Amino acid sequence: MSLTSAQPALLVLADGTTYTGWSFGAPGTVIGEVVFNTGMTGYQEVLTDPSYCGQIVTFTYPELGNTGVNPEDEESIHPQVRGAIARNICHRPSNWRSTQSLPDYLKQHHIPGIYGIDTRALTRKIRTVGAINGAISTEILDPGELRTLVEQAPSMAGLNLVKEVTTKKTYEWLEPTDSAWEFNNSATGDQEPRYTVVALDFGVKRNILRRLASYGCRVIVVPASTSPEEILKYNPDGIFLSNGPGDPAAVTEGIATTKELVKAEKPVFGICMGHQILGLSLGAETFKLKFGHRGLNQPAGLAQQQVEITSQNHGFAIDPDTLASDVQITHLNLNDRTVAGLKHKTLPLFSVQYHPEASPGPHDADYLFERFVQAMRQQQEQN
């Protein structure tokens, strides 16, 4: 598409900073928290990750859409971002798995995007002032008018977005990682499930469910509002706390539920928001990061041990000074030393701030699913 035929678009931040560019995807106006992702690949997974609900994502990689999109790479039923920002856009993808171009895909799902702006300058802006509300519009091209709308939007701090992405009804997941992509000989693949796992859905990604199924789990996915009593009726071997969007401290119902589930002394594994929810249920506090961790190259571990290259997507973190004495930090983000993993010293509870189902390392963190299964196996043997 030539720029002469492209539709003008405007991006305005809450502080009045303005970027003019061109529209890709759907026309319209969207408002959300503007963040950036440093991944060089995986834009479709980013767009469909429920953890990005309420956000407008800036992609720092200079050209987006080269490989198109395809149904197999969806992390949820549809794109979850409010909008997308890119430097350049490819309208004619070239990949044997592609079934649709990125602009057409976003248009189909009514997601606006803007391209042709200086994404390096925007990223530096966010790193300086922090994640900030903003708006993309093809309808309102007056910066002052658009800024007025942005100023009315709520801050991400204190915002509970889980109710927008959690499943509306309970369902069962048995599909493992496709054999063409399976890399771990320890995975059981299509064998009969040996463990029942109840997954509390704060915005779960499909590849997390696939990895659990690959390790012999029958996964029962339940809405975030499900009571502890209902969860325990399934007599689960383990409980999984999923990723999700928004401020974890605002998900008070999930925290209260997890507090009760911990009392059952069953193995609990949390990822991303699930990690924060577990920490909060154990008495810790969380805080908002300046611009968050969003990318595929985040080093995590402890300095004297093995370092994992991890995929991360979060804007909040656990305050280490508020952890109880019976909770141990197992991983740090080695860029800024924030908490990236924890475990209970006596109970079978553990969690990580990153995504072990993703493949940036490429498979540095997949052992965590094995650890969860091992905890369930040990409990079965004890009973």
N, C-alpha and C positions, 0 to 999 in steps of 0.2 A: 504494500500500500504506500503510495507517495504521500508526502506531507501536505501536498496541495489538496488532497482529498480527505485528509484526516480531520476529525472533529476536535476543536480546541477543548482543553480541559484545564482546570485550575486546582492547585493544592494550596491550602492555607492552614497554617499552624495557629495554635491558640495565642501565641505571642505576636501574631501579625506577619510572620515570615511567609512570603508568597513565592510559589513556583508555578510557572506556566508551561504547559506541555500539550500533549495530544492524548485523546481518548483511545483506550483499547478495552475490549469487553463491553459491558452494558452502559448505556447512557444513564444519567441520573445524578443524585447527590447522596453521599454517605459520610458519616461522622464516626470516628473511632480513635483509639490510641495509636499513634504512629510509632512503629518500632522498626528495627532492621534485622535482617537475617543474613549471615555471612556465608551460607552454604553455596558451593559451586554447582551442586546438583540437587535434585529432589524437590523442585518447586511445586510439583503436583501434590506430594505428600505434605508440604507446608500448607498449601492452600486448603487442604481437606482435613488438617489436624484440628480437632475441636478445641485444643488449647489456645488457638488463635482467635476464637470467637471474640468479637468486640474490638478487633484490632485491624489496622491498615498496615500491611507489611511492605517494607522497602527491601527489595532484593539488591544486595551489593554486587552480585555478579553482573557484568555489564550487558549481557544479552540473554533474554528470557524467551523460552518457547521453542528452542531448536529441535527438541525431541517430541514436541506435541504432548498430548495426553492420551491415556488409555484406561479402560475400566479396572484393570488389575492393580493399578497403583493408588487407588483411592483409599484413604485412611478412614473415611466415614462416608455417609450416604451422599454428601454434596459438599461443595466448598463452604468453609466456616468463616473465612476472613470477611471483614467488611469491605475491603478494597485492596488493590495491589499497586505498587509503584515500581517502575523499572526504568533503566536508561534506554535500552533498545529492545524492540520486540520483533520476534521472528513470526511472520504470518504464514510461511510455508515450511512446516516442519519436515525433517528427514530422519525417520527412524522406523525400523521394521515393525515396532510395536505400536506405533502411533495410529490412533483412530480419528483424531480431531486436533485442530490447531488450538493453541492456548486462548487467543482472542475469542474464537467461536465458543469455546468451552465456558469462558467467563460470561459471555453474552447470554448463553443458554441458561445460566444459573443466576442471571441478574446481578452480577458482581462488577462494579465499575473499576477501571484501572486508569492510571496515567503514566505515560512514558515520554521520553524526550527531555527529562529534567536532569540536573546534575545530582545523581544519587550519592556521589562522594561528598559533596557539600552538605546534602541533607543528613547523611550518616554522621559527619563531623558535628553537625548541629545537635543531633540527638545525643551524641556522646558528651557534648558540652552541657546542654541544659537538661538532659534526661528525656525519657520517653514522654511524649506530649500529645495532647489531643489535637486532631486536625480533621480536615474535610477535603474530599475530592468531589468536584462537580463539573458536569458538562452543561448545567442549566444556569447556575449562578456564577457569572464570570466577573462579578464585582468583588474584589478582595474584602472590602469592609463589610459588605452584606454577608458574605460567607463566614467571616470571622465571628460575626455576631451569633450565628448558629453554633459555631464551635464552642464559644464561651458558655453556652447553655448546657453543654454535654457534661455528664458526671465524670468524676475522676475514677480511674481504675481502682485506686485504693478504696477499700470498703465495698466494692461491687461484687455481688454474687451472680456469676454468669452460668453456674452449673445447671440451673433449672432450664436454661435455653438449649443445652446440648445433651443432657442425660436421656437415656431411653425412656419412652413413655410406658413400656410394658416389659416384663421379664421375658428373656429369650435364652435359648441354649446355643452355645457355639462349640462345634466339634471339628471345624476345618483346620488342618495343620498347615504349616508352611508348604507351599507347592514343592514337589520333589525336585523340580528343576532348579530351585533356589536353596534347597536344604544343604547345609554345610557341616552339620555336627552329627557324627556317628552315634552320639549318645541319645539323640532324639528318637522317639519311638515311632514317629510318623503316623501311619494309618492303623496302628494296632489299637486294640480295645482300650479305652481310657481306664486308668487305674486309680485316679484321684478325682474327687469332686471339689471344684473351686468355685466359690461365689465371688463374682467380681462386682464391686460397688462402682457403678458407672458415673464418674464425674465428668466424662468426656473421653471415653476410651478410644484408642486407636486400634484398627483391625489387626495390624501386625503384632501387637501385644497378645491379642487373643489367639492368633495363629501360633505364636511361640509357646504359649501355655498348652495348646492342644498338641503341639509337636512333642511335648514332654509328657504326654499321657494324661492330660487333664480334660475332664468334662467340665466346661466352663458355663456356669449359670450367671448371666449378666442381669443385674437388677437395677431398678431406678435408684438414684441417689437418696430418695426419700424413704426407701425401704427400712422398716424397723429392725433392730437387732433380733427380736424374737422371730420375725419372718425369715431372716437370713439363717438363723441357727436351726430352723425347721428342716432345712435341706441337709442337715448333718454334714456340713462341709469338712473336708480334710484340711482345707486352707482357705484363707480369705485374701482377696486381692483388692487393693485400693488404686484406682486408675488415675491417670493424668486428667487435667481439666483446666478451664480458663478462669480468669478473675482472681480476686483476693481470697486466698485460702481461709484467712481468719473470718471472712464473712460467711463461710459455709458452715454455719453453726450446727445445723442438723447432722451433717456428715461427721463433724468432730464428736458430737454427743453419741452418735451411733458407734463410732470407732472406739470410744471409751468403754462402752458396754461390751463390744466384741473382744477387746483385749482381755477382759475378765474371763472369757472362755478358754484362754490359754491355748488357742489354736494358732498354727503358723500364719503370720500376716506378712504380706509383701506389698510395698507401696512404690509407685513410680511417679515422679514429678509432683503434681498436686497431691497424689496419694502419699508421697513422702512427707509433704508439709502437713497434711491432715493427720498422719500418724504422729509426727512430732508435736503438733498442737494437742492431740488427745493425751499425750504423755506429759503435758504441762509446759511445753516450750512456747515461745512466741515467734512470730514471723515479722519481717520488715520488707518494704518495697526497695528493690534494687534501682539504681539510677537509670540504667538503660537495659538491664536484663542480660540474660545469656541466650542467644538464639543463633545456632549454627551447628556445624558438623565437626568442629575441630577443637572442642573444649577438653583440655587435659584434666583428668580427675584421678585421685588416689592419695596416698600418703608418701611423702618425699623418700622415705627409706624403703618403700615397697614398689611394686609394679604400677606403672602409670597407664591408665586407659585413655584412649582418644574417644571422646563421647559426643553424642548428639544431644543438644539441650535446647529447651524452649520454655523459659519461665521468667517472670518479672519479680518474683518474691523469693525470699530465702529464710531459713531458720536461723534465729539468733543463737549462736553457740553458748552465750553466757546464761541463757535461760534453760538449758538442758539439765534434767535431773541427774543425780549422781549415778543412777542405774542405767543411763543411756550413754552409749559410746559412739563417738564419731569414727566412721570407717573410711570415709572419703572426703577430700576437700577439692574444690575447684582450684586448680593450681595456678590459674590466672589471678584470682583475687582472694583466695583462701576462704571463701564462703563454704558452708557445709554442703557437701554433695552426697553424703551417705551416712546412715546411722543404723545401729542395732541395739536391742535391749540386752543387758548383760545376763539375764536369767530366763527371759521368756523368748519364744521363737518369733521375734518381731524384727524385721529389717526393712530398709527402704533406701532408694537412691533418687537423687535430684535429676538424673539424666535418663536417657531412653536406651536401655540395653537391647531392645528389639530392632533398633536401627543399626546401620552397618557402616559407620564411619571409620572404624579401627582396623579391619572391617568388622571383626567379631570379638573385640576385646571383652565385652561385658555380657555376652550370652550366658556365661557361667552362672549368672544370678538366677536364671530360671531353673538351672540344675540345683542350685542351693535351696530354692523354694521347694522343689520336688523332694530333695533329700530331707528337709525338715518334716514334710508330710509323711514320708516313708518312715522316719524315726518315730513319729507319733503313732502311726499305725502299729508298728512293732511293739511299742510300749503298752498299747491298749490290747 
